[in-house]
Structures are given as structure tokens and as C-alpha cells.
């Protein structure tokens, strides 16, 4: 299949496919005599895996690590599990930070603004 068909099947832009090739996420495809790229079902599976991994918050650098393990014939699931655990920890930190921010904003909303000199807004500046 050509790049347009691959893009349609996986719902990405052809420019994204070229970018993934450049970054090493997709192998360089074979080319026809007219220099058109030729893709196969393996490329469809790889792109679908990449899109799903991105939904789970994996960065392209992490996806590359997993794909390299797979290409080397190794089982990449342990690495994927470690990445997922790291992401869970980061999400837990963000949740705590957002909870603190929420409390601070709720406190700010309850305050009465005071007119002080040249303050833009005393709610923020005090």
C-alpha cells in the first residue's frame, strides 16, 4: 500500500508517517521505481501500536525503546510495564499538585479584594 492508504487506515497524516520514519519509529519502506513508498500490514500494526501508546501517555522516545526491543526479537512488555508504572507515579504527583492548586484557588475566591495603592488585583498580589 502507498503512504496515503496507510495514512487512511491508521488515521494519521502522511507527514506524520514521514516524520515517524525519520525518527526511526517506522522502518524505511521499500520504494517502487517511481520512488513511491510501499508499506505492508506490519507497518499498519506498528502505527496502531504507536497511536495507542501515545493515548496512554508514552513519549516517542519511550515508544522507540519498546519498538527497538521488539525488532531485536525481545519481549518489550516488561519495559512497557516499567514505563506505565513511571507514568502512574507522575500522574499521582500531578493529582496531588492539582489538589493543592484547587485549595489555593478556592481560598483566593473566598477572599474580599482590598484596594491597596497601585495593586492590579489584591487577590493575587496579597
Secondary structure as GFF3:
##gff-version 3
##sequence-region A 1 126
A	DSSP	alpha_helix	3	10	.	.	.	ID=ss1
A	DSSP	alpha_helix	14	23	.	.	.	ID=ss2
A	DSSP	beta_strand	30	31	.	.	.	ID=ss3
A	DSSP	beta_strand	37	38	.	.	.	ID=ss4
A	DSSP	alpha_helix	41	55	.	.	.	ID=ss5
A	DSSP	alpha_helix	60	71	.	.	.	ID=ss6
A	DSSP	alpha_helix	77	110	.	.	.	ID=ss7
A	DSSP	alpha_helix	122	125	.	.	.	ID=ss8
###
